[in-house]
Amino acid sequence: MARMVVIYRTPENVEAFNRHYFEIHVPLAKKIPGLRKYEVSDGPVATAAGPSDVHLIGTLHFDDLAAIRKAFASPEGQAAGADRRHFAPDGSGVEMFLFDNREV
């Protein structure tokens, strides 16, 4: 199984971010071929030391890294990637991590 974890910093306009993310971006992303599961953080995101500047974490599950590459090369993946620029335009408010994982 592979994951794509997307970390969004707290935006200037939280209400506008949430509206766009949940009403437009999530429905687009759920159409990405090969997506097995889509999870988002619920409530405040904290660190062991206390509050953080992270607003939301999205975790997308795929079969493997090749499936992630194929998914985001598709028209649906391209549309979701382009849409992300509407609510996180310059990339400074978002980090993405892609990785395979294994149970230990």
CNS distance restraints for C-alpha pairs under 8 A (distance, minus, plus):
assign (resid   1 and name CA) (resid  61 and name CA) 7.09 0.50 0.50
assign (resid   1 and name CA) (resid  62 and name CA) 5.99 0.50 0.50
assign (resid   1 and name CA) (resid  63 and name CA) 4.59 0.50 0.50
assign (resid   1 and name CA) (resid  64 and name CA) 5.23 0.50 0.50
assign (resid   1 and name CA) (resid 100 and name CA) 5.97 0.50 0.50
assign (resid   1 and name CA) (resid 101 and name CA) 5.97 0.50 0.50
assign (resid   1 and name CA) (resid 102 and name CA) 7.24 0.50 0.50
assign (resid   2 and name CA) (resid  61 and name CA) 5.94 0.50 0.50
assign (resid   2 and name CA) (resid  62 and name CA) 5.15 0.50 0.50
assign (resid   2 and name CA) (resid  63 and name CA) 5.68 0.50 0.50
assign (resid   2 and name CA) (resid  64 and name CA) 4.56 0.50 0.50
assign (resid   2 and name CA) (resid  65 and name CA) 5.83 0.50 0.50
assign (resid   2 and name CA) (resid  68 and name CA) 7.85 0.50 0.50
assign (resid   2 and name CA) (resid  98 and name CA) 7.35 0.50 0.50
assign (resid   2 and name CA) (resid  99 and name CA) 5.55 0.50 0.50
assign (resid   2 and name CA) (resid 100 and name CA) 4.07 0.50 0.50
assign (resid   2 and name CA) (resid 101 and name CA) 5.76 0.50 0.50
assign (resid   3 and name CA) (resid  59 and name CA) 6.59 0.50 0.50
assign (resid   3 and name CA) (resid  60 and name CA) 5.60 0.50 0.50
assign (resid   3 and name CA) (resid  61 and name CA) 4.75 0.50 0.50
assign (resid   3 and name CA) (resid  62 and name CA) 6.10 0.50 0.50
assign (resid   3 and name CA) (resid  64 and name CA) 7.83 0.50 0.50
assign (resid   3 and name CA) (resid  65 and name CA) 7.90 0.50 0.50
assign (resid   3 and name CA) (resid  97 and name CA) 7.90 0.50 0.50
assign (resid   3 and name CA) (resid  98 and name CA) 5.71 0.50 0.50
assign (resid   3 and name CA) (resid  99 and name CA) 5.50 0.50 0.50
assign (resid   3 and name CA) (resid 100 and name CA) 6.30 0.50 0.50
assign (resid   3 and name CA) (resid 101 and name CA) 7.40 0.50 0.50
assign (resid   4 and name CA) (resid  58 and name CA) 8.00 0.50 0.50
assign (resid   4 and name CA) (resid  59 and name CA) 5.68 0.50 0.50
assign (resid   4 and name CA) (resid  60 and name CA) 5.08 0.50 0.50
assign (resid   4 and name CA) (resid  61 and name CA) 6.62 0.50 0.50
assign (resid   4 and name CA) (resid  68 and name CA) 7.87 0.50 0.50
assign (resid   4 and name CA) (resid  96 and name CA) 6.83 0.50 0.50
assign (resid   4 and name CA) (resid  97 and name CA) 5.57 0.50 0.50
assign (resid   4 and name CA) (resid  98 and name CA) 4.47 0.50 0.50
assign (resid   4 and name CA) (resid  99 and name CA) 6.68 0.50 0.50
assign (resid   5 and name CA) (resid  57 and name CA) 6.92 0.50 0.50
assign (resid   5 and name CA) (resid  58 and name CA) 5.72 0.50 0.50
assign (resid   5 and name CA) (resid  59 and name CA) 4.53 0.50 0.50
assign (resid   5 and name CA) (resid  60 and name CA) 6.46 0.50 0.50
assign (resid   5 and name CA) (resid  96 and name CA) 5.65 0.50 0.50
assign (resid   5 and name CA) (resid  97 and name CA) 5.12 0.50 0.50
assign (resid   5 and name CA) (resid  98 and name CA) 6.48 0.50 0.50
assign (resid   6 and name CA) (resid  57 and name CA) 5.61 0.50 0.50
assign (resid   6 and name CA) (resid  58 and name CA) 5.06 0.50 0.50
assign (resid   6 and name CA) (resid  59 and name CA) 6.41 0.50 0.50
assign (resid   6 and name CA) (resid  94 and name CA) 6.83 0.50 0.50
assign (resid   6 and name CA) (resid  95 and name CA) 5.67 0.50 0.50
assign (resid   6 and name CA) (resid  96 and name CA) 4.47 0.50 0.50
assign (resid   6 and name CA) (resid  97 and name CA) 6.49 0.50 0.50
assign (resid   7 and name CA) (resid  54 and name CA) 6.90 0.50 0.50
assign (resid   7 and name CA) (resid  55 and name CA) 7.86 0.50 0.50
assign (resid   7 and name CA) (resid  56 and name CA) 6.16 0.50 0.50
assign (resid   7 and name CA) (resid  57 and name CA) 4.58 0.50 0.50
assign (resid   7 and name CA) (resid  58 and name CA) 6.56 0.50 0.50
assign (resid   7 and name CA) (resid  94 and name CA) 5.49 0.50 0.50
assign (resid   7 and name CA) (resid  95 and name CA) 5.14 0.50 0.50
assign (resid   7 and name CA) (resid  96 and name CA) 6.42 0.50 0.50
assign (resid   8 and name CA) (resid  54 and name CA) 5.87 0.50 0.50
assign (resid   8 and name CA) (resid  55 and name CA) 5.75 0.50 0.50
assign (resid   8 and name CA) (resid  56 and name CA) 5.29 0.50 0.50
assign (resid   8 and name CA) (resid  57 and name CA) 6.18 0.50 0.50
assign (resid   8 and name CA) (resid  93 and name CA) 5.69 0.50 0.50
assign (resid   8 and name CA) (resid  94 and name CA) 4.56 0.50 0.50
assign (resid   8 and name CA) (resid  95 and name CA) 6.73 0.50 0.50
assign (resid   9 and name CA) (resid  53 and name CA) 5.66 0.50 0.50
assign (resid   9 and name CA) (resid  54 and name CA) 4.27 0.50 0.50
assign (resid   9 and name CA) (resid  55 and name CA) 5.18 0.50 0.50
assign (resid   9 and name CA) (resid  56 and name CA) 7.08 0.50 0.50
assign (resid   9 and name CA) (resid  93 and name CA) 4.93 0.50 0.50
assign (resid   9 and name CA) (resid  94 and name CA) 6.17 0.50 0.50
assign (resid  10 and name CA) (resid  14 and name CA) 6.98 0.50 0.50
assign (resid  10 and name CA) (resid  53 and name CA) 5.71 0.50 0.50
assign (resid  10 and name CA) (resid  54 and name CA) 5.41 0.50 0.50
assign (resid  10 and name CA) (resid  55 and name CA) 4.41 0.50 0.50
assign (resid  10 and name CA) (resid  56 and name CA) 7.65 0.50 0.50
assign (resid  10 and name CA) (resid  93 and name CA) 7.52 0.50 0.50
assign (resid  11 and name CA) (resid  17 and name CA) 6.92 0.50 0.50
assign (resid  11 and name CA) (resid  55 and name CA) 7.47 0.50 0.50
assign (resid  11 and name CA) (resid  93 and name CA) 7.32 0.50 0.50
assign (resid  13 and name CA) (resid  17 and name CA) 6.24 0.50 0.50
assign (resid  14 and name CA) (resid  18 and name CA) 6.07 0.50 0.50
assign (resid  15 and name CA) (resid  19 and name CA) 6.11 0.50 0.50
assign (resid  16 and name CA) (resid  20 and name CA) 6.18 0.50 0.50
assign (resid  17 and name CA) (resid  21 and name CA) 5.89 0.50 0.50
assign (resid  17 and name CA) (resid  87 and name CA) 6.03 0.50 0.50
assign (resid  18 and name CA) (resid  22 and name CA) 5.91 0.50 0.50
assign (resid  19 and name CA) (resid  23 and name CA) 5.70 0.50 0.50
assign (resid  19 and name CA) (resid  24 and name CA) 7.77 0.50 0.50
assign (resid  20 and name CA) (resid  24 and name CA) 5.26 0.50 0.50
assign (resid  20 and name CA) (resid  25 and name CA) 6.38 0.50 0.50
assign (resid  20 and name CA) (resid  87 and name CA) 7.15 0.50 0.50
assign (resid  21 and name CA) (resid  25 and name CA) 4.71 0.50 0.50
assign (resid  21 and name CA) (resid  26 and name CA) 6.04 0.50 0.50
assign (resid  21 and name CA) (resid  87 and name CA) 7.57 0.50 0.50
assign (resid  22 and name CA) (resid  26 and name CA) 5.28 0.50 0.50
assign (resid  22 and name CA) (resid  27 and name CA) 7.42 0.50 0.50
assign (resid  23 and name CA) (resid  27 and name CA) 6.84 0.50 0.50
assign (resid  24 and name CA) (resid  28 and name CA) 6.38 0.50 0.50
assign (resid  25 and name CA) (resid  29 and name CA) 6.08 0.50 0.50
assign (resid  25 and name CA) (resid  80 and name CA) 6.53 0.50 0.50
assign (resid  25 and name CA) (resid  83 and name CA) 6.55 0.50 0.50
assign (resid  25 and name CA) (resid  84 and name CA) 7.13 0.50 0.50
assign (resid  26 and name CA) (resid  30 and name CA) 6.04 0.50 0.50
assign (resid  27 and name CA) (resid  31 and name CA) 6.83 0.50 0.50
assign (resid  28 and name CA) (resid  32 and name CA) 7.34 0.50 0.50
assign (resid  28 and name CA) (resid  76 and name CA) 7.05 0.50 0.50
assign (resid  28 and name CA) (resid  79 and name CA) 7.21 0.50 0.50
assign (resid  28 and name CA) (resid  80 and name CA) 5.66 0.50 0.50
assign (resid  29 and name CA) (resid  76 and name CA) 7.29 0.50 0.50
assign (resid  29 and name CA) (resid  77 and name CA) 7.01 0.50 0.50
assign (resid  29 and name CA) (resid  80 and name CA) 5.42 0.50 0.50
assign (resid  30 and name CA) (resid  35 and name CA) 7.04 0.50 0.50
assign (resid  30 and name CA) (resid  38 and name CA) 7.40 0.50 0.50
assign (resid  31 and name CA) (resid  35 and name CA) 7.84 0.50 0.50
assign (resid  31 and name CA) (resid  76 and name CA) 6.23 0.50 0.50
assign (resid  32 and name CA) (resid  71 and name CA) 5.97 0.50 0.50
assign (resid  32 and name CA) (resid  72 and name CA) 7.47 0.50 0.50
assign (resid  32 and name CA) (resid  74 and name CA) 7.55 0.50 0.50
assign (resid  32 and name CA) (resid  76 and name CA) 5.16 0.50 0.50
assign (resid  32 and name CA) (resid  77 and name CA) 5.39 0.50 0.50
assign (resid  32 and name CA) (resid  80 and name CA) 7.98 0.50 0.50
assign (resid  33 and name CA) (resid  71 and name CA) 5.45 0.50 0.50
assign (resid  33 and name CA) (resid  74 and name CA) 7.56 0.50 0.50
assign (resid  33 and name CA) (resid  76 and name CA) 7.42 0.50 0.50
assign (resid  33 and name CA) (resid  77 and name CA) 7.79 0.50 0.50
assign (resid  34 and name CA) (resid  62 and name CA) 6.14 0.50 0.50
assign (resid  34 and name CA) (resid  63 and name CA) 7.41 0.50 0.50
assign (resid  34 and name CA) (resid  67 and name CA) 6.38 0.50 0.50
assign (resid  34 and name CA) (resid  68 and name CA) 7.61 0.50 0.50
assign (resid  34 and name CA) (resid  71 and name CA) 6.21 0.50 0.50
assign (resid  35 and name CA) (resid  60 and name CA) 6.86 0.50 0.50
assign (resid  35 and name CA) (resid  61 and name CA) 6.02 0.50 0.50
assign (resid  35 and name CA) (resid  62 and name CA) 5.29 0.50 0.50
assign (resid  35 and name CA) (resid  71 and name CA) 7.65 0.50 0.50
assign (resid  36 and name CA) (resid  60 and name CA) 7.52 0.50 0.50
assign (resid  36 and name CA) (resid  61 and name CA) 5.30 0.50 0.50
assign (resid  36 and name CA) (resid  62 and name CA) 5.40 0.50 0.50
assign (resid  36 and name CA) (resid  63 and name CA) 7.47 0.50 0.50
assign (resid  37 and name CA) (resid  60 and name CA) 5.88 0.50 0.50
assign (resid  37 and name CA) (resid  61 and name CA) 5.02 0.50 0.50
assign (resid  37 and name CA) (resid  62 and name CA) 7.41 0.50 0.50
assign (resid  38 and name CA) (resid  58 and name CA) 7.23 0.50 0.50
assign (resid  38 and name CA) (resid  59 and name CA) 5.83 0.50 0.50
assign (resid  38 and name CA) (resid  60 and name CA) 4.65 0.50 0.50
assign (resid  38 and name CA) (resid  61 and name CA) 6.38 0.50 0.50
assign (resid  39 and name CA) (resid  58 and name CA) 5.75 0.50 0.50
assign (resid  39 and name CA) (resid  59 and name CA) 5.11 0.50 0.50
assign (resid  39 and name CA) (resid  60 and name CA) 6.48 0.50 0.50
assign (resid  40 and name CA) (resid  56 and name CA) 6.89 0.50 0.50
assign (resid  40 and name CA) (resid  57 and name CA) 5.53 0.50 0.50
assign (resid  40 and name CA) (resid  58 and name CA) 4.35 0.50 0.50
assign (resid  40 and name CA) (resid  59 and name CA) 6.15 0.50 0.50
assign (resid  41 and name CA) (resid  45 and name CA) 7.40 0.50 0.50
assign (resid  41 and name CA) (resid  56 and name CA) 5.74 0.50 0.50
assign (resid  41 and name CA) (resid  57 and name CA) 5.23 0.50 0.50
assign (resid  41 and name CA) (resid  58 and name CA) 6.55 0.50 0.50
assign (resid  42 and name CA) (resid  56 and name CA) 7.72 0.50 0.50
assign (resid  44 and name CA) (resid  51 and name CA) 7.82 0.50 0.50
assign (resid  44 and name CA) (resid  55 and name CA) 6.93 0.50 0.50
assign (resid  44 and name CA) (resid  56 and name CA) 7.94 0.50 0.50
assign (resid  45 and name CA) (resid  51 and name CA) 6.92 0.50 0.50
assign (resid  45 and name CA) (resid  52 and name CA) 6.34 0.50 0.50
assign (resid  45 and name CA) (resid  54 and name CA) 5.97 0.50 0.50
assign (resid  45 and name CA) (resid  55 and name CA) 6.51 0.50 0.50
assign (resid  45 and name CA) (resid  56 and name CA) 7.00 0.50 0.50
assign (resid  46 and name CA) (resid  50 and name CA) 5.50 0.50 0.50
assign (resid  46 and name CA) (resid  51 and name CA) 4.49 0.50 0.50
assign (resid  46 and name CA) (resid  52 and name CA) 5.12 0.50 0.50
assign (resid  46 and name CA) (resid  54 and name CA) 7.76 0.50 0.50
assign (resid  47 and name CA) (resid  51 and name CA) 6.02 0.50 0.50
assign (resid  47 and name CA) (resid  52 and name CA) 6.11 0.50 0.50
assign (resid  62 and name CA) (resid  67 and name CA) 6.28 0.50 0.50
assign (resid  62 and name CA) (resid  68 and name CA) 6.33 0.50 0.50
assign (resid  63 and name CA) (resid  67 and name CA) 6.11 0.50 0.50
assign (resid  63 and name CA) (resid  68 and name CA) 7.98 0.50 0.50
assign (resid  64 and name CA) (resid  68 and name CA) 6.66 0.50 0.50
assign (resid  64 and name CA) (resid 100 and name CA) 6.26 0.50 0.50
assign (resid  65 and name CA) (resid  69 and name CA) 6.35 0.50 0.50
assign (resid  65 and name CA) (resid  98 and name CA) 7.40 0.50 0.50
assign (resid  65 and name CA) (resid  99 and name CA) 6.75 0.50 0.50
assign (resid  65 and name CA) (resid 100 and name CA) 6.40 0.50 0.50
assign (resid  66 and name CA) (resid  70 and name CA) 6.14 0.50 0.50
assign (resid  67 and name CA) (resid  71 and name CA) 5.88 0.50 0.50
assign (resid  68 and name CA) (resid  72 and name CA) 6.25 0.50 0.50
assign (resid  69 and name CA) (resid  73 and name CA) 6.26 0.50 0.50
assign (resid  70 and name CA) (resid  74 and name CA) 6.48 0.50 0.50
assign (resid  71 and name CA) (resid  76 and name CA) 7.72 0.50 0.50
assign (resid  71 and name CA) (resid  77 and name CA) 5.63 0.50 0.50
assign (resid  72 and name CA) (resid  76 and name CA) 7.33 0.50 0.50
assign (resid  72 and name CA) (resid  77 and name CA) 3.95 0.50 0.50
assign (resid  72 and name CA) (resid  78 and name CA) 5.76 0.50 0.50
assign (resid  72 and name CA) (resid  81 and name CA) 7.59 0.50 0.50
assign (resid  73 and name CA) (resid  77 and name CA) 6.03 0.50 0.50
assign (resid  73 and name CA) (resid  78 and name CA) 6.25 0.50 0.50
assign (resid  74 and name CA) (resid  78 and name CA) 6.10 0.50 0.50
assign (resid  75 and name CA) (resid  79 and name CA) 6.10 0.50 0.50
assign (resid  76 and name CA) (resid  80 and name CA) 6.27 0.50 0.50
assign (resid  77 and name CA) (resid  81 and name CA) 6.11 0.50 0.50
assign (resid  78 and name CA) (resid  82 and name CA) 6.06 0.50 0.50
assign (resid  79 and name CA) (resid  83 and name CA) 6.06 0.50 0.50
assign (resid  80 and name CA) (resid  84 and name CA) 6.33 0.50 0.50
assign (resid  81 and name CA) (resid  85 and name CA) 7.18 0.50 0.50
assign (resid  82 and name CA) (resid  86 and name CA) 7.54 0.50 0.50
assign (resid  83 and name CA) (resid  87 and name CA) 7.55 0.50 0.50
assign (resid  84 and name CA) (resid  88 and name CA) 5.89 0.50 0.50
assign (resid  84 and name CA) (resid  89 and name CA) 7.18 0.50 0.50
assign (resid  85 and name CA) (resid  89 and name CA) 4.09 0.50 0.50
assign (resid  85 and name CA) (resid  90 and name CA) 7.15 0.50 0.50
assign (resid  85 and name CA) (resid  91 and name CA) 7.68 0.50 0.50
assign (resid  88 and name CA) (resid  92 and name CA) 7.59 0.50 0.50
assign (resid  88 and name CA) (resid  93 and name CA) 6.02 0.50 0.50
assign (resid  88 and name CA) (resid  94 and name CA) 6.68 0.50 0.50
assign (resid  91 and name CA) (resid  95 and name CA) 7.53 0.50 0.50
